[in-house]
Amino acid sequence: MERGASPLYLWLLLLLPWPVGLFTTPRASSAEPESISTSGATPAEEGRPSPGPRSTPAPGPRATSESMPPGSPSRLGPWPEPALHVAKLCVCDLLVDECDVNCCCDPLCTAADFSLFTACSVPIVTDDSQLCSRPEARYSLNPDAYPPTMIFQLVDQVNPSIFCIQAVNYKDALSFLTPDIPTSDNFDKLLEEFNEDAFDLTLRVKLDVRRATDAGKTSRYQYKDPIQTPEGFLRLPAPLFFSWCTHDNPAGFLVNQAIKCNTAIQGRECTTLPALSMAFYANLSVLAVPNSSKMVNVTIQSITVQMLGGLRTRLNKTDVLMLPTLHPQSCSNVVLEANYLTTFTEAGEITGVTVSLVLGTINATALFVQQIFGIHFTQQDTQPIPLSGSPGYLVGQPVRAGFRSTSSGVIQSLNEKGQLTILKSTPAQDCLAVEGVRTPVLFGYNMMSGCQLRITKDSNCELLAPAVLTMLKGPNFPDSVASFGDSLPQNGPDWIEIINNFTKPSTCEIPISFEFQVQWTKYGSLVNPQVKIVCLTATVLTSALPQVGPGNESTIQIHTIATFVDVSAPAKPGYKALPSIEASLPFDFFFPFV
C-alpha cells in the first residue's frame, strides 16, 4: 500500500499552484551574440532588426524565462529601459559627413573605406558596468571577406554582483548638467562660486588690476600683486591665441615666469615696434612699494648679441643703447630675450631690478619673431643655489656639476644651465663657427647634436685636434657632478668624479665624437625612491685626418651625445632576523630516552 500511494502523492504535489519567480538563476555571463556582417551599412540595415531597446512583454503573475529578452536571466518584471542604447552610440565618429578612419561604427563608412582600415579603433561600446544587465556592442573586421566586411555583435552582459543596480530612476545622473552662461545678472554669483582662474586672460588682468588697486593702499607688495610703475604696471609679454604675444600682462610679485611667444611683424616695421627695442625693457622704473614716490630704476645686467648662424657674443659694455637697425636683407639689434631679476626684502619692498637682454639679427622679410621673456625674484642678502631636485634628480632638470677644490669642497657656478653642457646644433652646421653655443645636459633626456668639420689640404692636424676637442668639451668642462639634485658644494662625498675615457693616440687624430654616459640608480625606500647619479663617463672617439688633394675638400661629421642608463638593482624587501631562542634545559631532561 505504501508503495502504491507514492505516485498519487507526487501527482498531487505537481498539480498544486507553485509561486513563480521566487528564485532567479542567472545564465552564463553572456548569451549567444547576434552576429551581423555588413558592408558599409549601419547595424539597422541589411534586413536585420534595429538594435534599439528591445520590446519586453508586459509582466504577468506567471511570467517565465521564455517571455524575457534573449540572453537575460529569469526575473519578475521588465528590464529598465536604457536612456540611450549602445548600438546607437559611436564614440569615434568625430568628422561631420565623412568616414572616420578605423571607426567601424561610423554609418558613413563603406566597403571601400573598410578596405583601408587596419582594426576597429573602438571595438566595444558598453553601458554602465554597475548595472545588473548591460548591453554591449562589439565591432570587428573580417579580413578574409571580399569585399571587406564589418561584423557587428550585440551581447547582453549579466553582472554577477549582488550589489548591482537594477533600475536607474534618476535620469539626470546619466548626463552632465548644462552650465550657466555668465550674464550681467548672475556674474557676481558665479564669481563667488568659481575663482578668477576660470575666466579668460583679459578678465584675469582686469581682476588683478582691481585687486592691486585695493591692495596698493598698503605699504608693501604681497604675493601676485602687480608690480607698479609710474605709468601703470610692469608689463611682461605672454602668449595668447596661437602663441602670439600680448603686452598687457602685468608681472605679479614673487611669481616666477618663463614665457615664449611670437611677435608679428608687418612689412619692414622692425624699427618701429616697441616690443623689438631694448629701450622698451630697460628704460623704465618700478615703485619700491605700491603707491609710493620711491622708484627703483631697471639696470642692464648683460647684453648678448646673436648672429644669424646662432653664434652669441657678450658685450663688455652695458651702458649702450642699441636700437633696431634695418638693413637691405636683415634687421639687427632685435630683442630676442629679456630676463628680469628682481631683488626684494622681507618687508615686501623691491630694492633692485636688473634685465639681461639678447639681441639678434632677423631676416627683413620675416613675418614674426619668437621672443623669450622671464622674471625671477630673489630675497636681498641671500645667495640662492639652483637645485635639480630635493633630494633626487627630476627629469628635465640640469645635471649639476662643478670643479673640486682641496680647501672648499666643490666650486659651482650659479648658472645652472652652464655647468654641464654639450654642443648645440645650428643651421650653419660649421664646427669652427659654433664655439660657445652650448645647451645644458638635462637629466633623463638622451640628447644628440653635431656639426660638420671641413678639411682642406692645408689643415694642420696638430692645431685642428685640440681646437675640436675644446669645442666639444666647452671652455669650462667640469670634473665632478652631484650625486643628488640638492647636493651642497661643501659636502664633498656627495660629489663624484667624472671618468674621462680618453687615450691619446700615437699619431695625430681628430676627435669625432664626445659622449656622456650617466648611470643612475634609485635610492631610498620602495615607496618613494629618489634618483641618484652613481657614475658619469666621458668618452672621446678619434679618427685619422683624411687625405685631401689640392683644390678639394672633405667633410667630417662631429657628434656630441648624452645618454642616461638606469642601473638600479631589482628592489627586494628587507626582513628582520628571526629571534633566537635561548633556553637552558636540565642535563637529564630527555632521560631515559637519551
C-alpha positions as CSV (number, residue, x, y, z in Angstrom):
1,M,0.0,0.0,0.0
2,E,2.7,2.5,0.9
3,R,4.5,1.9,-2.4
4,G,1.2,2.3,-4.4
5,A,0.3,5.6,-2.8
6,S,3.6,7.3,-3.6
7,P,2.8,8.1,-7.3
8,L,-0.6,9.6,-6.4
9,Y,1.1,11.7,-3.8
10,L,3.6,13.0,-6.3
11,W,0.9,13.9,-8.8
12,L,-0.9,15.9,-6.2
13,L,2.2,17.9,-5.5
14,L,2.7,18.6,-9.1
15,L,-0.9,19.8,-9.6
16,L,-0.7,22.3,-6.7
17,P,-0.1,26.0,-7.8
18,W,3.5,26.9,-7.1
19,P,4.8,30.6,-7.0
20,V,6.8,31.6,-10.0
21,G,10.0,33.7,-9.9
22,L,10.8,33.2,-6.2
23,F,14.4,32.3,-7.2
24,T,16.4,33.6,-10.1
25,T,19.1,31.6,-11.6
26,P,21.4,33.7,-13.8
27,R,22.6,32.2,-17.0
28,A,26.0,32.3,-18.4
29,S,27.9,35.7,-18.3
30,S,27.0,36.4,-21.9
31,A,24.3,34.8,-24.2
32,E,24.8,33.7,-27.7
33,P,25.6,37.0,-29.5
34,E,23.8,38.3,-32.6
35,S,26.4,38.4,-35.4
36,I,25.6,40.7,-38.4
37,S,28.1,41.1,-41.3
38,T,27.7,44.4,-43.0
39,S,29.5,46.1,-45.9
40,G,29.3,49.8,-45.4
41,A,25.9,49.7,-43.8
42,T,24.6,50.7,-40.4
43,P,23.6,48.0,-38.0
44,A,20.0,48.7,-38.6
45,E,20.3,47.9,-42.3
46,E,20.9,44.7,-44.2
47,G,17.5,43.4,-43.3
48,R,18.2,42.9,-39.6
49,P,16.1,44.4,-36.8
50,S,17.1,47.7,-35.3
51,P,19.5,47.5,-32.4
52,G,17.4,49.9,-30.3
53,P,15.8,49.0,-27.0
54,R,14.2,45.6,-27.2
55,S,10.5,45.3,-26.5
56,T,9.6,43.3,-23.5
57,P,6.2,41.7,-22.9
58,A,4.1,43.0,-20.1
59,P,4.8,41.2,-16.9
60,G,2.2,38.8,-15.6
61,P,1.8,36.8,-12.5
62,R,3.2,33.7,-14.2
63,A,5.9,35.3,-16.4
64,T,8.6,32.8,-17.4
65,S,12.0,33.0,-18.9
66,E,10.5,32.4,-22.3
67,S,8.8,35.9,-22.1
68,M,12.1,37.6,-21.2
69,P,14.5,39.1,-23.8
70,P,17.1,36.6,-25.1
71,G,20.2,36.3,-23.0
72,S,18.5,37.8,-19.8
73,P,18.3,36.0,-16.5
74,S,15.0,34.8,-15.2
75,R,13.3,37.5,-13.2
76,L,9.9,39.2,-12.5
77,G,9.1,42.4,-14.2
78,P,10.6,44.2,-17.2
79,W,14.2,45.2,-17.5
80,P,14.9,49.0,-17.1
81,E,14.8,50.8,-20.4
82,P,18.2,52.4,-21.2
83,A,18.3,56.1,-21.8
84,L,20.4,55.5,-25.0
85,H,21.1,52.1,-26.5
86,V,24.8,51.2,-27.1
87,A,24.1,50.2,-30.6
88,K,23.2,53.8,-31.4
89,L,26.4,55.1,-29.9
90,C,29.6,55.7,-32.0
91,V,32.1,57.5,-29.8
92,C,34.8,57.5,-32.6
93,D,32.5,59.3,-35.1
94,L,34.1,62.8,-34.9
95,L,34.0,64.0,-38.5
96,V,30.9,65.5,-40.0
97,D,29.7,64.0,-43.3
98,E,33.0,62.0,-43.6
99,C,34.1,58.5,-42.6
100,D,36.4,58.4,-39.7
101,V,39.5,56.2,-40.1
102,N,39.2,52.8,-38.2
103,C,35.8,53.8,-36.9
104,C,33.8,50.7,-37.7
105,C,30.5,52.1,-36.2
106,D,30.5,55.2,-38.4
107,P,27.4,54.9,-40.6
108,L,29.1,56.8,-43.4
109,C,31.8,54.2,-43.9
110,T,31.5,52.0,-47.0
111,A,33.1,48.8,-48.1
112,A,35.9,50.8,-49.8
113,D,36.6,52.5,-46.5
114,F,36.7,49.2,-44.7
115,S,39.4,48.0,-47.1
116,L,41.6,50.8,-45.7
117,F,41.0,50.0,-42.1
118,T,43.5,48.1,-40.0
119,A,41.4,47.5,-36.9
120,C,38.4,49.0,-35.2
121,S,39.5,51.9,-33.0
122,V,36.6,51.3,-30.6
123,P,35.9,47.6,-30.7
124,I,33.5,47.5,-27.7
125,V,30.8,50.0,-26.6
126,T,29.2,49.2,-23.3
127,D,26.8,50.6,-20.8
128,D,27.4,51.3,-17.1
129,S,29.3,48.4,-15.6
130,Q,27.3,48.7,-12.3
131,L,24.0,47.7,-14.0
132,C,22.7,44.2,-13.4
133,S,22.2,43.8,-17.1
134,R,24.0,45.9,-19.7
135,P,24.1,45.6,-23.5
136,E,27.5,45.5,-25.2
137,A,28.1,46.4,-28.9
138,R,31.1,44.7,-30.4
139,Y,32.7,45.7,-33.7
140,S,35.4,43.8,-35.7
141,L,36.6,43.4,-39.3
142,N,36.5,40.2,-41.3
143,P,39.9,40.2,-43.2
144,D,39.0,37.1,-45.2
145,A,35.9,38.5,-46.9
146,Y,36.0,40.3,-50.2
147,P,34.9,43.0,-50.3
148,P,35.9,43.6,-46.6
149,T,33.0,43.5,-44.2
150,M,32.3,44.7,-40.7
151,I,31.0,42.3,-38.1
152,F,28.6,43.7,-35.5
153,Q,27.6,41.8,-32.4
154,L,25.1,42.8,-29.7
155,V,25.6,41.0,-26.4
156,D,23.7,41.2,-23.2
157,Q,26.2,41.0,-20.3
158,V,25.0,40.0,-16.9
159,N,26.6,41.4,-13.8
160,P,27.0,38.6,-11.2
161,S,27.5,41.1,-8.3
162,I,24.7,41.2,-5.7
163,F,25.2,44.9,-5.4
164,C,24.4,45.7,-9.0
165,I,22.0,48.5,-9.9
166,Q,18.6,47.0,-11.0
167,A,16.9,50.2,-12.2
168,V,18.1,53.7,-12.9
169,N,15.3,56.1,-11.8
170,Y,17.3,59.3,-11.7
171,K,17.6,60.4,-15.3
172,D,19.8,63.4,-14.6
173,A,22.5,61.2,-13.3
174,L,23.1,59.9,-16.9
175,S,24.1,63.3,-18.3
176,F,26.1,66.4,-17.4
177,L,24.2,69.5,-16.2
178,T,24.1,72.4,-18.6
179,P,26.4,75.1,-17.2
180,D,25.2,78.6,-16.5
181,I,26.1,81.2,-19.1
182,P,27.7,84.3,-17.4
183,T,25.4,87.3,-17.7
184,S,25.2,90.7,-16.0
185,D,22.7,89.3,-13.6
186,N,24.4,86.2,-12.4
187,F,28.1,87.3,-12.8
188,D,28.6,88.1,-9.1
189,K,27.1,84.8,-8.1
190,L,29.4,82.8,-10.5
191,L,32.4,84.8,-9.4
192,E,31.9,83.7,-5.8
193,E,31.4,80.1,-6.9
194,F,34.4,80.0,-9.2
195,N,37.7,81.7,-8.8
196,E,39.1,84.1,-11.3
197,D,41.3,81.4,-12.9
198,A,38.1,80.0,-14.6
199,F,37.8,83.1,-16.9
200,D,39.8,84.3,-19.8
201,L,43.1,86.2,-19.7
202,T,41.6,89.7,-20.2
203,L,39.2,89.2,-17.3
204,R,42.1,87.9,-15.1
205,V,44.1,91.0,-16.0
206,K,41.2,93.3,-15.0
207,L,40.7,91.4,-11.8
208,D,44.4,91.6,-10.9
209,V,44.5,95.3,-11.6
210,R,41.4,95.9,-9.5
211,R,42.8,93.8,-6.7
212,A,46.2,95.6,-7.0
213,T,44.4,98.9,-6.7
214,D,42.8,97.8,-3.5
215,A,45.9,96.2,-2.1
216,G,48.0,99.1,-3.2
217,K,46.7,101.1,-0.3
218,T,49.1,99.1,1.9
219,S,52.8,99.9,2.2
220,R,54.2,96.7,0.8
221,Y,53.8,94.2,-2.1
222,Q,52.1,90.9,-1.5
223,Y,52.1,87.7,-3.5
224,K,50.7,88.1,-7.0
225,D,50.3,91.9,-6.6
226,P,51.1,93.6,-10.0
227,I,54.4,95.5,-9.8
228,Q,53.6,99.2,-10.3
229,T,55.5,101.7,-12.4
230,P,54.9,105.5,-12.6
231,E,52.9,104.9,-15.8
232,G,51.0,101.8,-14.6
233,F,52.4,98.3,-14.2
234,L,55.4,96.3,-15.3
235,R,54.2,94.5,-18.4
236,L,55.6,91.1,-19.2
237,P,54.5,89.7,-22.6
238,A,52.6,86.5,-22.5
239,P,51.2,84.1,-25.2
240,L,47.6,84.5,-26.1
241,F,45.9,83.0,-29.2
242,F,48.2,80.8,-31.4
243,S,51.2,81.8,-29.2
244,W,51.0,85.4,-30.3
245,C,52.4,87.9,-27.7
246,T,50.2,90.2,-25.8
247,H,51.8,93.0,-23.9
248,D,49.0,93.7,-21.4
249,N,50.0,91.0,-18.9
250,P,51.2,92.6,-15.6
251,A,54.1,90.9,-13.8
252,G,53.0,89.6,-10.4
253,F,55.1,90.0,-7.3
254,L,57.0,86.8,-6.3
255,V,55.6,84.9,-9.4
256,N,58.5,83.5,-11.4
257,Q,57.6,83.2,-15.0
258,A,59.3,81.9,-18.2
259,I,57.4,82.7,-21.3
260,K,57.9,82.1,-25.1
261,C,55.7,83.8,-27.7
262,N,55.7,85.2,-31.2
263,T,55.5,88.9,-32.1
264,A,54.1,89.7,-35.6
265,I,56.0,92.0,-37.9
266,Q,54.1,93.6,-40.8
267,G,56.3,94.6,-43.6
268,R,59.6,96.2,-42.6
269,E,58.5,97.7,-39.3
270,C,61.1,96.1,-37.1
271,T,62.5,99.6,-36.1
272,T,59.1,101.0,-35.1
273,L,57.6,98.2,-32.9
274,P,58.3,99.0,-29.2
275,A,58.4,95.3,-28.3
276,L,61.5,94.8,-30.5
277,S,63.6,97.6,-28.9
278,M,65.7,97.2,-25.8
279,A,64.5,100.6,-24.7
280,F,61.1,99.1,-24.1
281,Y,62.5,96.8,-21.4
282,A,65.4,98.8,-20.0
283,N,64.3,102.5,-19.9
284,L,61.8,102.2,-17.1
285,S,61.4,102.3,-13.3
286,V,59.3,100.4,-10.8
287,L,57.8,101.6,-7.5
288,A,59.6,100.2,-4.4
289,V,56.3,99.8,-2.7
290,P,52.7,100.3,-4.0
291,N,51.5,103.9,-4.4
292,S,54.8,105.5,-3.3
293,S,57.2,108.1,-4.7
294,K,60.3,105.9,-4.2
295,M,61.3,104.5,-7.5
296,V,63.8,101.8,-8.5
297,N,65.5,102.1,-11.9
298,V,65.9,99.0,-14.1
299,T,69.6,98.4,-14.8
300,I,71.1,96.4,-17.6
301,Q,73.0,93.4,-16.3
302,S,74.2,92.0,-19.6
303,I,73.8,92.4,-23.4
304,T,74.4,89.4,-25.7
305,V,74.4,89.7,-29.5
306,Q,73.3,86.7,-31.5
307,M,74.2,86.4,-35.2
308,L,72.1,84.7,-37.9
309,G,74.0,81.4,-37.5
310,G,73.4,81.3,-33.8
311,L,76.8,82.4,-32.6
312,R,76.4,84.6,-29.4
313,T,78.9,87.2,-28.1
314,R,78.5,89.0,-24.8
315,L,79.4,92.7,-24.9
316,N,81.7,94.2,-22.3
317,K,79.7,97.5,-22.1
318,T,76.1,97.6,-20.8
319,D,75.6,101.3,-20.8
320,V,75.0,101.5,-24.6
321,L,71.5,101.7,-26.2
322,M,71.4,99.5,-29.3
323,L,68.3,100.2,-31.2
324,P,67.0,98.0,-34.1
325,T,68.6,98.9,-37.4
326,L,67.1,98.0,-40.8
327,H,69.4,96.7,-43.5
328,P,68.6,95.7,-47.1
329,Q,68.2,92.0,-46.2
330,S,68.1,91.9,-42.4
331,C,67.2,93.8,-39.2
332,S,69.8,93.8,-36.4
333,N,69.6,94.5,-32.7
334,V,66.1,93.0,-32.3
335,V,65.2,91.8,-28.8
336,L,65.1,88.0,-28.7
337,E,65.2,87.5,-24.9
338,A,64.6,89.7,-21.9
339,N,65.0,88.3,-18.4
340,Y,64.4,90.3,-15.3
341,L,65.9,89.6,-11.8
342,T,64.1,91.4,-9.0
343,T,65.5,91.7,-5.5
344,F,63.1,92.3,-2.6
345,T,63.2,92.5,1.2
346,E,61.2,90.7,3.9
347,A,59.0,93.7,4.2
348,G,57.8,93.4,0.7
349,E,59.9,96.2,-0.8
350,I,61.6,96.0,-4.2
351,T,65.2,97.1,-3.9
352,G,66.6,96.3,-7.3
353,V,65.6,95.2,-10.8
354,T,68.1,94.1,-13.5
355,V,67.5,92.8,-17.0
356,S,69.6,90.6,-19.3
357,L,69.0,91.1,-23.0
358,V,69.7,89.0,-26.0
359,L,69.8,91.0,-29.3
360,G,69.7,89.2,-32.6
361,T,69.5,89.6,-36.3
362,I,66.4,88.5,-38.3
363,N,65.5,88.5,-41.9
364,A,63.9,91.7,-43.2
365,T,61.1,89.7,-44.8
366,A,60.2,87.7,-41.6
367,L,56.5,87.7,-40.7
368,F,57.2,87.2,-36.9
369,V,60.0,86.8,-34.4
370,Q,60.0,84.4,-31.5
371,Q,60.8,86.1,-28.2
372,I,61.6,84.7,-24.7
373,F,60.8,86.6,-21.5
374,G,61.3,85.7,-17.9
375,I,61.2,87.2,-14.4
376,H,62.7,85.8,-11.2
377,F,62.7,87.0,-7.7
378,T,65.4,86.7,-5.0
379,Q,65.5,87.9,-1.5
380,Q,68.1,90.5,-0.5
381,D,71.3,89.4,1.2
382,T,70.8,85.8,0.0
383,Q,72.6,83.6,-2.5
384,P,70.2,81.0,-3.8
385,I,71.7,77.9,-5.3
386,P,69.7,76.3,-8.1
387,L,68.7,72.8,-7.3
388,S,67.7,70.0,-9.7
389,G,65.6,68.0,-7.1
390,S,65.2,67.5,-3.4
391,P,66.9,65.2,-2.9
392,G,66.8,63.1,-6.1
393,Y,67.1,64.4,-9.6
394,L,64.0,65.4,-11.5
395,V,63.6,64.6,-15.2
396,G,64.2,67.7,-17.3
397,Q,66.4,69.5,-14.7
398,P,70.1,70.3,-15.5
399,V,72.8,68.0,-14.2
400,R,74.7,69.9,-11.5
401,A,78.4,69.9,-11.9
402,G,81.5,71.8,-10.7
403,F,85.2,71.8,-10.0
404,R,86.6,70.0,-7.0
405,S,88.7,72.1,-4.7
406,T,91.0,70.8,-1.9
407,S,90.0,73.6,0.5
408,S,86.4,74.5,-0.1
409,G,84.7,71.4,-1.4
410,V,83.3,72.0,-4.9
411,I,83.2,75.3,-6.8
412,Q,79.9,75.5,-8.6
413,S,78.6,78.1,-11.0
414,L,75.4,79.9,-10.0
415,N,74.2,79.5,-13.6
416,E,72.5,76.1,-13.5
417,K,72.3,75.9,-17.3
418,G,76.1,76.5,-17.8
419,Q,77.5,73.7,-15.5
420,L,77.5,70.6,-17.7
421,T,76.8,71.4,-21.4
422,I,77.1,69.9,-24.8
423,L,77.4,71.4,-28.3
424,K,74.2,72.9,-29.7
425,S,73.4,72.3,-33.3
426,T,72.9,75.4,-35.5
427,P,71.6,75.8,-39.1
428,A,75.1,76.6,-40.3
429,Q,76.5,73.2,-39.1
430,D,80.0,74.6,-39.1
431,C,82.1,73.3,-36.2
432,L,84.5,76.1,-36.2
433,A,81.7,78.7,-36.1
434,V,79.6,77.3,-33.3
435,E,82.2,77.5,-30.5
436,G,80.5,78.9,-27.4
437,V,76.9,77.9,-28.5
438,R,76.1,75.3,-25.8
439,T,73.0,73.7,-24.3
440,P,72.6,72.2,-20.8
441,V,72.5,68.4,-20.2
442,L,69.1,67.7,-18.8
443,F,68.6,64.7,-16.6
444,G,66.7,61.8,-18.2
445,Y,66.8,63.3,-21.7
446,N,69.0,61.5,-24.2
447,M,70.5,64.2,-26.4
448,M,72.5,64.3,-29.6
449,S,73.9,67.2,-31.5
450,G,76.5,67.6,-34.2
451,C,78.3,69.8,-36.7
452,Q,80.4,69.4,-39.8
453,L,84.2,69.9,-40.0
454,R,85.6,70.8,-43.3
455,I,89.1,69.5,-44.1
456,T,91.3,71.0,-46.8
457,K,94.8,70.2,-47.9
458,D,96.2,73.0,-45.7
459,S,94.6,71.6,-42.5
460,N,97.1,71.1,-39.7
461,C,96.2,68.1,-37.5
462,E,98.4,69.4,-34.6
463,L,96.4,72.6,-34.4
464,L,93.0,71.2,-35.5
465,A,92.7,68.4,-33.0
466,P,92.9,70.4,-29.7
467,A,90.6,73.1,-31.2
468,V,87.9,70.5,-32.0
469,L,88.3,68.9,-28.5
470,T,87.9,72.3,-26.8
471,M,84.9,72.9,-29.0
472,L,83.3,69.6,-27.9
473,K,84.1,69.8,-24.2
474,G,83.4,73.5,-23.9
475,P,85.5,76.3,-22.3
476,N,84.9,75.2,-18.7
477,F,84.5,71.5,-18.6
478,P,83.8,70.3,-15.0
479,D,85.5,67.4,-13.2
480,S,82.7,66.5,-10.8
481,V,78.9,66.0,-10.8
482,A,76.5,66.0,-7.9
483,S,75.0,62.6,-6.8
484,F,71.8,64.2,-5.8
485,G,69.8,67.2,-7.0
486,D,70.4,69.1,-3.8
487,S,74.0,68.1,-3.0
488,L,75.7,71.0,-1.3
489,P,79.1,72.2,-2.8
490,Q,80.7,72.0,0.6
491,N,79.7,68.3,1.1
492,G,82.5,66.6,-0.8
493,P,81.3,62.9,-0.5
494,D,78.0,63.9,-2.3
495,W,80.0,64.7,-5.5
496,I,81.5,62.1,-7.8
497,E,84.4,62.5,-10.2
498,I,83.9,62.4,-13.9
499,I,85.7,59.5,-15.5
500,N,87.5,60.6,-18.7
501,N,87.8,57.7,-21.1
502,F,90.3,59.2,-23.5
503,T,93.6,57.7,-24.6
504,K,96.0,59.8,-26.6
505,P,96.9,58.0,-29.9
506,S,100.4,57.7,-31.0
507,T,99.7,59.7,-34.2
508,C,97.6,62.8,-34.5
509,E,93.9,62.1,-34.8
510,I,90.8,64.3,-34.9
511,P,88.1,63.9,-32.2
512,I,84.9,62.9,-34.0
513,S,82.6,62.0,-31.0
514,F,82.2,63.2,-27.4
515,E,79.8,61.1,-25.4
516,F,78.4,61.4,-21.9
517,Q,77.0,58.3,-20.2
518,V,75.2,59.0,-17.0
519,Q,74.5,55.9,-14.8
520,W,71.8,56.4,-12.1
521,T,70.0,54.3,-9.6
522,K,67.0,54.5,-7.4
523,Y,67.9,55.3,-3.8
524,G,65.9,55.2,-0.6
525,S,62.6,53.5,0.3
526,L,60.5,51.4,-2.1
527,V,57.5,53.8,-1.5
528,N,59.3,57.0,-2.6
529,P,62.6,56.2,-4.3
530,Q,65.0,59.0,-5.2
531,V,67.2,59.3,-8.2
532,K,71.0,59.3,-7.6
533,I,73.8,59.6,-10.1
534,V,76.4,56.9,-9.4
535,C,78.8,57.3,-12.4
536,L,79.4,59.7,-15.3
537,T,81.8,58.6,-18.0
538,A,83.0,61.0,-20.8
539,T,84.3,59.2,-23.9
540,V,86.2,60.7,-26.8
541,L,86.4,58.9,-30.1
542,T,89.0,59.9,-32.6
543,S,89.7,59.3,-36.3
544,A,92.7,59.8,-38.6
545,L,92.7,63.0,-40.6
546,P,91.6,62.2,-44.2
547,Q,93.9,62.9,-47.0
548,V,92.6,65.7,-49.3
549,G,94.0,66.6,-52.7
550,P,94.8,70.1,-53.9
551,G,91.7,72.1,-54.5
552,N,89.4,69.5,-52.9
553,E,87.6,69.5,-49.6
554,S,86.4,66.7,-47.2
555,T,83.8,66.8,-44.5
556,I,83.8,65.0,-41.2
557,Q,80.7,64.6,-39.0
558,I,81.3,65.6,-35.4
559,H,78.8,64.4,-32.7
560,T,78.1,65.0,-29.0
561,I,75.9,62.5,-27.3
562,A,74.4,62.4,-23.7
563,T,72.7,59.1,-22.6
564,F,71.2,58.1,-19.3
565,V,71.3,54.5,-18.1
566,D,69.3,53.0,-15.2
567,V,71.5,50.6,-13.3
568,S,69.1,50.1,-10.4
569,A,69.1,46.6,-8.9
570,P,65.8,44.9,-8.5
571,A,64.2,46.1,-5.3
572,K,64.0,43.4,-2.6
573,P,62.1,43.9,0.7
574,G,64.1,43.5,3.8
575,Y,63.1,41.4,6.8
576,K,64.3,41.5,10.4
577,A,66.2,38.5,11.6
578,L,64.2,35.8,13.3
579,P,64.6,35.9,17.1
580,S,66.9,33.3,18.6
581,I,65.5,31.2,21.4
582,E,68.0,30.8,24.2
583,A,66.6,28.2,26.6
584,S,68.6,26.1,29.1
585,L,67.3,22.7,30.0
586,P,68.4,20.3,32.8
587,F,71.1,17.8,31.6
588,D,68.7,14.9,32.3
589,F,65.7,16.4,30.6
590,F,65.4,13.7,28.0
591,F,66.2,10.8,30.4
592,P,65.6,7.9,29.9
593,F,65.4,8.4,26.1
594,V,68.9,10.0,25.8
